[in-house]
Amino acid sequence: MNLKQLEYFVRVAELGSFSKAALILNIAQPALSRQVRLLETDLRVTLLMRNGRGVVLTEAGQRLFDHSVGILQLMSRVREDIESTRGEPAGRIVVGLPPSMGRLLTLPLVEGFRRSLPKARLAIVEGLSTHLAEWISTGRVDVGLLHNPESQEALEFTPVLDEPLGMVSPAGAGPKRKVGAGATVTLAELTGFPLILPERSHAIRKLLETQAALAGHKLNVALEISSVQSILELVRAGYGHAILTPTALAASGQPEAFVLRKLTEPRLTSTLCLAVSAHKPSTPLSKHVLRLLRELILAAAETVPPTPPGRSHNKTR
């Protein structure tokens, strides 16, 4: 077993295909297959099972995959640490962003990274907070942004931003849509509106349902949609209302098409946290990226109006 074989195996497993992995790795497919077979022979187990759509991990393959990702990440950090002794941070870092922040932060993050870290390489992935937490724990992601993360022994969190949650409605919403005229909406009033929410594993969904249950209310969930952009399109079309933060609404690129009413009684907030592994030492590169992300998040929040304007939106009294 060697590092090159582990790298090949991980790439095949991630892509679910020998042919796709061969293209990415710039290696002939027969040579790639031979290296994986040598790994299986050495370990005396079957790591990958072929099906009509490619390959899937066996139970032994999943165990090796989890170990391999951590090993490769550790080797990358060793290289980064040694290279950093020559001066500015170098190496590769993977940043995980939730979809609501990806659209807002990706461009300034790439620009800031290239400007301040010319010798380093950046990769960005998007995923829900639950997925990002798992990826950080397994070493697939180095630094992540998570909404309302639950305490985990494997992760360390640094709160960066608290934002109020609000009900998002179309800007043209009137009496026919049963939208109140006030600038706020209580949790009790919220139960009277059809809501378009993410699935139950989503941080904001869990927060809403927990608070509603504690108050003896039941939410009217009309649709379950994962994508924030798709949720907003459905809201605009009149299929229901969303629950978002001002920053998430601003990231849509069309906040003027909606009205945002803050949730009150109780006031609900979403906390955005920076997350890293608790079991891996920080590097000069990861420290720099954490500082850069924090600066970009706070700068983005300052440019977001408290309540995006809408054609029928009343001013806060």
C-alpha positions as CSV (number, residue, x, y, z in Angstrom):
1,M,0.0,0.0,0.0
2,N,1.3,3.4,-0.9
3,L,0.0,7.0,-1.0
4,K,-0.4,7.0,-4.8
5,Q,-2.6,4.0,-4.6
6,L,-4.7,5.6,-1.9
7,E,-5.0,8.8,-3.9
8,Y,-6.2,6.8,-6.9
9,F,-8.6,4.8,-4.9
10,V,-10.2,7.9,-3.2
11,R,-10.7,9.6,-6.5
12,V,-12.4,6.6,-8.1
13,A,-14.6,6.3,-5.0
14,E,-15.5,9.9,-5.1
15,L,-16.4,10.0,-8.8
16,G,-17.9,6.5,-8.8
17,S,-16.2,5.7,-12.1
18,F,-12.8,4.5,-13.2
19,S,-13.1,6.3,-16.6
20,K,-13.9,9.7,-14.9
21,A,-11.1,9.2,-12.4
22,A,-8.6,8.4,-15.1
23,L,-9.4,11.6,-16.9
24,I,-9.1,13.7,-13.8
25,L,-5.8,12.0,-12.7
26,N,-4.4,12.0,-16.3
27,I,-3.6,8.3,-16.2
28,A,-4.6,5.5,-18.5
29,Q,-7.7,3.6,-17.2
30,P,-6.0,0.1,-17.3
31,A,-3.1,1.5,-15.2
32,L,-5.6,3.0,-12.8
33,S,-7.5,-0.3,-12.5
34,R,-4.3,-2.2,-12.0
35,Q,-3.3,0.1,-9.0
36,V,-6.6,-0.4,-7.3
37,R,-6.4,-4.2,-7.9
38,L,-3.0,-4.2,-6.3
39,L,-4.4,-2.4,-3.3
40,E,-7.2,-5.0,-3.0
41,T,-4.7,-7.8,-3.4
42,D,-2.5,-6.3,-0.7
43,L,-5.4,-6.0,1.8
44,R,-7.1,-9.2,0.6
45,V,-10.6,-7.6,0.4
46,T,-12.8,-6.3,-2.4
47,L,-13.0,-2.5,-2.2
48,L,-15.2,-1.6,-5.1
49,M,-18.2,-3.3,-6.7
50,R,-19.1,-2.6,-10.3
51,N,-22.7,-1.9,-11.3
52,G,-24.4,-0.6,-14.5
53,R,-23.6,3.0,-13.6
54,G,-20.0,2.7,-12.4
55,V,-18.6,1.5,-9.0
56,V,-19.7,1.7,-5.4
57,L,-17.8,1.1,-2.2
58,T,-18.1,-2.2,-0.3
59,E,-18.1,-2.1,3.5
60,A,-14.3,-2.6,3.6
61,G,-14.0,0.0,0.9
62,Q,-15.9,2.6,2.9
63,R,-13.6,2.0,5.9
64,L,-10.5,2.4,3.8
65,F,-12.0,5.5,2.1
66,D,-12.5,7.1,5.5
67,H,-9.0,6.3,6.6
68,S,-7.5,7.3,3.2
69,V,-9.1,10.7,3.1
70,G,-7.6,11.5,6.6
71,I,-4.2,10.2,5.6
72,L,-4.1,12.2,2.4
73,Q,-5.2,15.3,4.2
74,L,-2.5,14.8,6.9
75,M,0.1,14.4,4.2
76,S,-1.1,17.6,2.6
77,R,-0.8,19.5,5.9
78,V,2.7,18.2,6.4
79,R,3.7,19.6,3.1
80,E,1.9,22.9,3.9
81,D,3.6,23.1,7.3
82,I,7.1,22.5,5.8
83,E,6.5,24.9,2.9
84,S,5.2,27.6,5.3
85,T,8.6,27.7,6.9
86,R,10.0,29.3,3.7
87,G,7.7,32.3,4.1
88,E,4.1,32.8,3.1
89,P,1.5,30.1,3.5
90,A,1.3,27.5,0.7
91,G,-0.6,24.2,-0.1
92,R,-4.2,23.4,-0.7
93,I,-7.2,24.1,1.4
94,V,-10.9,23.1,1.0
95,V,-13.6,25.5,2.2
96,G,-17.2,24.4,2.6
97,L,-20.0,26.9,2.3
98,P,-23.7,26.6,2.7
99,P,-25.7,27.3,-0.5
100,S,-27.1,30.5,1.0
101,M,-23.6,31.9,1.6
102,G,-21.9,30.4,-1.4
103,R,-23.4,32.9,-3.9
104,L,-22.5,35.8,-1.7
105,L,-18.9,34.8,-0.7
106,T,-17.4,32.7,-3.5
107,L,-16.3,35.6,-5.7
108,P,-14.8,37.8,-2.9
109,L,-13.2,34.7,-1.3
110,V,-11.5,33.7,-4.5
111,E,-10.3,37.2,-5.2
112,G,-9.1,37.7,-1.6
113,F,-7.4,34.3,-1.6
114,R,-5.5,34.9,-4.8
115,R,-4.4,38.4,-3.8
116,S,-3.1,37.4,-0.3
117,L,-2.1,33.8,-0.9
118,P,-0.6,33.5,-4.4
119,K,1.3,30.3,-3.5
120,A,-1.7,28.4,-2.1
121,R,-4.6,26.6,-3.8
122,L,-8.2,27.0,-2.9
123,A,-11.1,24.5,-3.5
124,I,-14.7,25.4,-2.6
125,V,-17.6,23.0,-2.0
126,E,-21.2,23.7,-1.1
127,G,-23.5,21.7,1.1
128,L,-26.0,21.8,3.9
129,S,-24.6,22.4,7.4
130,T,-25.1,18.7,8.4
131,H,-23.2,17.6,5.4
132,L,-20.4,20.1,5.9
133,A,-20.0,19.0,9.5
134,E,-19.5,15.4,8.4
135,W,-17.1,16.4,5.7
136,I,-15.0,18.4,8.2
137,S,-15.0,15.4,10.6
138,T,-13.8,13.0,7.9
139,G,-11.1,15.4,6.5
140,R,-12.8,16.1,3.1
141,V,-13.2,19.8,4.1
142,D,-10.7,21.9,6.1
143,V,-12.8,24.9,7.0
144,G,-16.6,25.3,6.9
145,L,-19.4,27.7,7.5
146,L,-22.3,26.2,9.4
147,H,-25.7,27.5,10.5
148,N,-26.7,26.8,14.1
149,P,-24.3,23.8,14.5
150,E,-25.0,21.2,17.2
151,S,-22.1,20.6,19.6
152,Q,-19.8,17.9,18.4
153,E,-16.7,16.5,20.0
154,A,-14.9,16.3,16.6
155,L,-15.5,19.9,15.6
156,E,-14.5,23.3,17.0
157,F,-16.9,26.3,16.3
158,T,-16.3,30.0,16.3
159,P,-19.5,32.1,16.1
160,V,-19.2,34.9,13.5
161,L,-22.6,36.3,12.8
162,D,-26.1,36.4,14.4
163,E,-28.9,37.2,12.1
164,P,-32.6,37.5,12.7
165,L,-34.9,35.1,10.9
166,G,-37.8,36.5,8.9
167,M,-40.7,35.5,6.8
168,V,-40.1,36.2,3.1
169,S,-43.1,37.0,0.9
170,P,-43.5,38.3,-2.7
171,A,-43.1,42.1,-2.9
172,G,-46.5,42.4,-4.5
173,A,-48.2,40.4,-1.7
174,G,-51.5,41.9,-0.7
175,P,-54.7,40.8,1.1
176,K,-55.4,38.1,-1.4
177,R,-52.2,36.4,-0.2
178,K,-53.2,36.8,3.4
179,V,-50.0,38.7,4.3
180,G,-50.2,41.1,7.2
181,A,-49.2,44.7,6.8
182,G,-46.8,44.9,9.7
183,A,-43.1,44.7,9.5
184,T,-43.0,41.7,11.9
185,V,-44.8,38.4,12.3
186,T,-45.1,36.4,15.5
187,L,-44.5,32.7,15.7
188,A,-48.2,32.2,16.4
189,E,-49.1,34.2,13.3
190,L,-46.6,32.2,11.2
191,T,-48.6,29.0,11.6
192,G,-51.3,30.6,9.5
193,F,-49.1,30.9,6.4
194,P,-48.2,28.1,3.9
195,L,-44.4,27.7,4.3
196,I,-41.7,26.5,1.9
197,L,-39.0,25.0,4.0
198,P,-35.9,22.8,3.6
199,E,-36.0,19.2,4.7
200,R,-36.0,18.3,8.4
201,S,-32.2,18.0,8.7
202,H,-31.7,21.7,7.8
203,A,-30.6,23.9,10.7
204,I,-33.3,26.6,10.3
205,R,-36.1,24.0,9.8
206,K,-35.1,22.2,13.1
207,L,-34.9,25.6,14.9
208,L,-38.4,26.6,13.7
209,E,-40.1,23.3,14.5
210,T,-38.5,23.1,17.9
211,Q,-39.7,26.6,18.9
212,A,-43.1,25.9,17.4
213,A,-43.5,22.7,19.3
214,L,-42.4,24.3,22.6
215,A,-45.1,27.0,22.1
216,G,-47.7,24.3,21.2
217,H,-47.9,25.4,17.5
218,K,-47.8,23.4,14.3
219,L,-46.2,24.8,11.2
220,N,-48.1,24.6,7.9
221,V,-45.3,23.2,5.6
222,A,-46.7,23.4,2.1
223,L,-43.5,22.3,0.3
224,E,-40.0,20.9,1.2
225,I,-37.3,22.3,-1.1
226,S,-33.5,22.2,-0.4
227,S,-32.3,24.9,-2.7
228,V,-32.7,28.5,-1.4
229,Q,-32.9,29.8,-5.0
230,S,-35.7,27.4,-5.9
231,I,-37.5,28.3,-2.6
232,L,-37.4,32.0,-3.6
233,E,-38.7,31.2,-7.1
234,L,-41.7,29.4,-5.6
235,V,-42.3,32.2,-3.2
236,R,-42.3,34.7,-6.0
237,A,-44.8,32.5,-7.9
238,G,-47.1,32.6,-4.9
239,Y,-46.8,29.0,-3.7
240,G,-46.0,30.0,-0.1
241,H,-43.6,31.9,2.1
242,A,-40.0,31.2,3.1
243,I,-38.0,31.7,6.4
244,L,-34.6,33.2,5.7
245,T,-32.0,35.6,7.0
246,P,-31.4,39.1,5.4
247,T,-28.0,37.8,4.1
248,A,-29.5,34.8,2.5
249,L,-32.1,36.9,0.8
250,A,-29.5,39.4,-0.4
251,A,-27.5,36.5,-1.9
252,S,-30.4,35.7,-4.2
253,G,-29.5,38.7,-6.3
254,Q,-33.1,40.0,-6.4
255,P,-34.0,41.1,-2.8
256,E,-36.2,43.9,-4.2
257,A,-38.7,41.2,-5.4
258,F,-39.5,40.2,-1.8
259,V,-40.6,41.5,1.5
260,L,-38.9,40.3,4.7
261,R,-40.8,40.5,8.0
262,K,-38.8,39.6,11.1
263,L,-40.0,36.8,13.4
264,T,-40.9,37.9,16.9
265,E,-42.4,36.4,20.1
266,P,-40.0,34.8,20.3
267,R,-37.3,36.5,18.2
268,L,-35.5,33.8,16.3
269,T,-31.9,34.2,15.1
270,S,-29.6,32.1,13.0
271,T,-25.9,31.9,14.1
272,L,-23.3,31.4,11.4
273,C,-20.1,29.7,12.7
274,L,-16.7,28.9,11.4
275,A,-15.9,25.2,11.9
276,V,-12.7,23.2,11.8
277,S,-11.7,19.8,13.0
278,A,-10.9,19.5,16.7
279,H,-8.4,16.7,16.0
280,K,-6.2,18.3,13.4
281,P,-3.6,21.0,14.1
282,S,-4.1,24.4,12.4
283,T,-1.7,25.5,9.8
284,P,-0.6,29.0,8.7
285,L,-2.8,28.6,5.6
286,S,-5.9,27.6,7.6
287,K,-5.4,30.4,10.0
288,H,-5.2,32.9,7.2
289,V,-8.3,31.6,5.5
290,L,-10.3,31.7,8.8
291,R,-9.4,35.4,9.1
292,L,-10.2,36.1,5.5
293,L,-13.6,34.4,5.8
294,R,-14.5,36.2,9.0
295,E,-13.7,39.6,7.4
296,L,-15.7,38.8,4.3
297,I,-18.7,37.6,6.2
298,L,-18.8,40.7,8.4
299,A,-18.3,43.0,5.4
300,A,-21.1,41.2,3.5
301,A,-23.5,41.6,6.5
302,E,-22.8,45.3,6.7
303,T,-23.9,45.8,3.2
304,V,-27.2,44.0,3.7
305,P,-30.2,46.3,4.5
306,P,-32.1,45.2,7.7
307,T,-35.2,44.7,5.6
308,P,-35.0,44.4,1.8
309,P,-37.4,46.9,0.2
310,G,-40.5,45.8,-1.5
311,R,-43.2,47.7,-3.4
312,S,-45.9,47.0,-0.8
313,H,-43.6,47.0,2.3
314,N,-44.5,49.3,5.1
315,K,-41.7,51.1,6.9
316,T,-40.9,49.9,10.4
317,R,-42.6,52.1,13.0
